[in-house]
Structure formats: C-alpha cells, structure tokens
Amino acid sequence: MNRARRPAGRHLPAAAALAALSLSLTAGCSEAARCGPPALDEVSQMDLYGTYAGPHGSQLTLTNIGGTTVTFTARDWPAGNGVGILAQDAPSIDGEGTWSVVSAPGEAGRVRLSFEDREAGQPGPPLQQLEVGKSEADTPPMLFAKLGDPDVCRVYELERERQ
C-alpha cells in the first residue's frame, strides 16, 4: 500500500479560503454586537429627563417630581417586548410609573420602567427595559431596545425631542 504524497503547496489556497471565510463570519458577529446606537457609559438620571419619540407615535416622558422620585408617562407604548412591537398594528398602551437607571458605574446605561396600576386584561408585559445610547457626540442621548435574535438587528429606538 504505497500512498503518493501530495505536495504541501496544494493546501494553501484552500487554507486561505477557509481563513477568509472565518474572518468574514467573525466580522458579521461584531456587526451584530454594534446593532443600535453606541451605548453610553456613566449615565445619570439628570442626563435623561425629557420626552422621547419612537415608532408609530409612541412617546415616553421622563420627569423628576422632586427629591429622588422620578416618574414617567408613556403614550402609545408597546404592549409587548418582542420583535412584534415594530409592526404598525402592534398593540399599545398608555401608562405611567417610576423609572430608574439600573446600570452600575462604567457599564452601558440602562433604564428600567416600572408601570403602576396596570389593569387586568391589558396586553403585556410592556417594554420595560431600555438601553441608553448616543448617535453622535453633539446629540442628546437616545433610548433603545434590541429585540429578538441578536444575529438579526432589530432595534426599537426613541429619540429625545429638542427642548
């Protein structure tokens, strides 16, 4: 049983093609990680007060009523928290409650909404956690939520209205 040896150079084109494929697959993963605006670190409540407008007429107003009490009012807010909220005919609710920054110093900013007095029979749970990002250096922060499969970029974005 005499096997002929293949020259080592014959494997180089295949190896190069495999390396290029691996690099492109890795690059795709990093693109998915950048889905949505770049996250903002070191976010405080004072950075976020204001009214934000989102898809299909949704609106979120973050306010401070004194002391450490911070409240929100939501209009046409997504009644769910999956990719279906991006559809034009997705169920929505109006609501209010309190909000807080739930990220530790140095972590990407995150906001949690706690809805109060939700009526029985309302669809839900509503979208309750948002990330804080910024599209450009001289723009106000924006709020967003990444939805569904992380390999498919679906983002619910809310831009702060200029005051």
C-alpha positions as CSV (number, residue, x, y, z in Angstrom):
1,M,0.0,0.0,0.0
2,N,2.0,2.8,-1.3
3,R,0.4,6.2,-1.0
4,A,1.6,9.1,-3.0
5,R,2.3,12.2,-1.1
6,R,0.7,15.4,-2.2
7,P,2.8,18.5,-2.4
8,A,2.2,20.8,0.6
9,G,1.5,23.8,-1.6
10,R,-1.8,22.3,-2.8
11,H,-3.4,23.0,0.5
12,L,-2.5,26.7,0.7
13,P,-5.4,28.0,-1.5
14,A,-7.9,26.0,0.5
15,A,-6.5,27.2,3.8
16,A,-6.5,30.8,2.6
17,A,-10.1,30.5,1.6
18,L,-11.1,28.9,4.9
19,A,-9.3,31.7,6.8
20,A,-11.1,34.4,4.7
21,L,-14.4,32.7,5.4
22,S,-13.7,32.5,9.2
23,L,-12.7,36.2,9.2
24,S,-15.9,37.3,7.4
25,L,-18.1,35.2,9.8
26,T,-16.3,36.8,12.8
27,A,-16.8,40.3,11.3
28,G,-20.5,39.5,11.0
29,C,-20.7,38.8,14.7
30,S,-19.0,42.1,15.6
31,E,-21.5,43.9,13.4
32,A,-24.4,42.3,15.3
33,A,-22.8,43.4,18.5
34,R,-23.0,47.0,17.3
35,C,-26.6,46.8,16.5
36,G,-28.3,50.1,17.5
37,P,-26.6,53.3,18.6
38,P,-23.3,53.1,20.6
39,A,-24.0,52.6,24.3
40,L,-23.4,55.4,26.7
41,D,-21.5,54.7,29.9
42,E,-21.8,56.8,33.1
43,V,-25.4,57.8,32.7
44,S,-27.2,59.7,35.4
45,Q,-30.9,60.5,35.8
46,M,-30.3,64.2,35.0
47,D,-28.9,63.2,31.6
48,L,-32.2,61.6,30.7
49,Y,-35.0,63.9,31.7
50,G,-37.2,64.9,28.7
51,T,-39.6,63.5,26.1
52,Y,-38.7,60.8,23.7
53,A,-40.5,59.9,20.5
54,G,-40.5,56.4,19.0
55,P,-42.0,54.4,16.2
56,H,-45.8,54.6,15.4
57,G,-46.4,57.7,17.6
58,S,-45.0,56.2,20.8
59,Q,-43.9,58.8,23.4
60,L,-42.1,58.5,26.7
61,T,-41.6,61.4,29.1
62,L,-39.1,61.0,31.9
63,T,-39.5,63.6,34.7
64,N,-38.4,64.4,38.3
65,I,-41.2,65.5,40.6
66,G,-38.8,66.3,43.5
67,G,-36.2,64.6,45.6
68,T,-35.4,61.1,44.4
69,T,-38.8,60.4,42.9
70,V,-38.6,60.1,39.1
71,T,-41.7,59.3,37.1
72,F,-42.6,58.6,33.5
73,T,-45.6,58.8,31.3
74,A,-46.0,56.6,28.2
75,R,-48.3,57.1,25.3
76,D,-48.9,54.5,22.6
77,W,-46.3,52.4,24.3
78,P,-45.6,48.9,23.1
79,A,-47.7,46.4,24.9
80,G,-45.2,43.6,24.3
81,N,-41.5,43.3,24.3
82,G,-40.6,41.2,21.3
83,V,-40.0,41.9,17.6
84,G,-43.7,42.2,17.0
85,I,-43.7,45.7,18.6
86,L,-42.1,47.0,15.4
87,A,-45.2,46.3,13.4
88,Q,-47.5,49.2,12.6
89,D,-50.5,47.4,14.1
90,A,-48.8,46.2,17.3
91,P,-50.9,46.6,20.4
92,S,-50.0,49.6,22.5
93,I,-50.9,51.0,25.9
94,D,-50.9,54.3,27.8
95,G,-49.3,54.2,31.3
96,E,-47.3,55.8,34.0
97,G,-45.0,54.8,36.8
98,T,-41.5,55.3,38.1
99,W,-38.2,54.8,36.3
100,S,-34.6,54.2,37.4
101,V,-31.1,53.9,35.9
102,V,-30.1,50.3,36.7
103,S,-26.6,50.2,35.4
104,A,-23.5,50.3,37.6
105,P,-20.9,53.0,37.0
106,G,-18.7,52.1,34.0
107,E,-21.4,49.9,32.5
108,A,-23.5,50.7,29.5
109,G,-26.5,52.8,30.6
110,R,-29.8,51.0,31.1
111,V,-33.2,52.3,32.2
112,R,-36.0,50.3,33.9
113,L,-39.6,51.4,33.7
114,S,-42.0,50.2,36.5
115,F,-45.6,50.6,35.3
116,E,-48.2,51.3,38.0
117,D,-51.8,50.3,38.2
118,R,-51.9,48.1,35.1
119,E,-55.5,46.9,34.5
120,A,-56.3,43.2,34.3
121,G,-56.8,42.1,30.8
122,Q,-54.3,44.6,29.3
123,P,-51.8,43.0,26.9
124,G,-48.3,42.7,28.1
125,P,-45.9,42.8,29.7
126,P,-44.9,46.1,28.1
127,L,-41.4,47.0,27.1
128,Q,-39.8,47.8,30.4
129,Q,-36.0,47.9,29.9
130,L,-34.1,50.3,27.6
131,E,-30.5,50.9,26.9
132,V,-29.1,54.4,26.6
133,G,-27.1,55.3,23.6
134,K,-25.9,58.3,21.6
135,S,-25.8,58.5,17.8
136,E,-23.3,61.4,17.6
137,A,-21.2,63.4,20.1
138,D,-23.3,66.6,19.9
139,T,-26.7,64.9,20.1
140,P,-28.9,64.2,23.2
141,P,-29.0,60.6,24.5
142,M,-31.5,58.2,22.9
143,L,-33.2,55.2,24.3
144,F,-33.4,51.8,22.6
145,A,-34.1,48.1,23.0
146,K,-32.6,45.3,21.0
147,L,-35.3,42.9,20.0
148,G,-35.2,39.2,19.3
149,D,-32.4,37.2,17.8
150,P,-29.1,39.0,18.3
151,D,-27.9,37.9,14.9
152,V,-30.6,39.9,13.3
153,C,-30.5,43.6,14.0
154,R,-34.0,44.8,15.2
155,V,-34.0,47.9,17.3
156,Y,-36.8,49.9,18.9
157,E,-35.4,53.5,19.1
158,L,-36.7,56.6,20.8
159,E,-35.1,60.0,20.1
160,R,-35.3,62.8,22.6
161,E,-37.1,65.8,21.4
162,R,-35.1,69.0,21.4
163,Q,-36.2,71.5,24.0
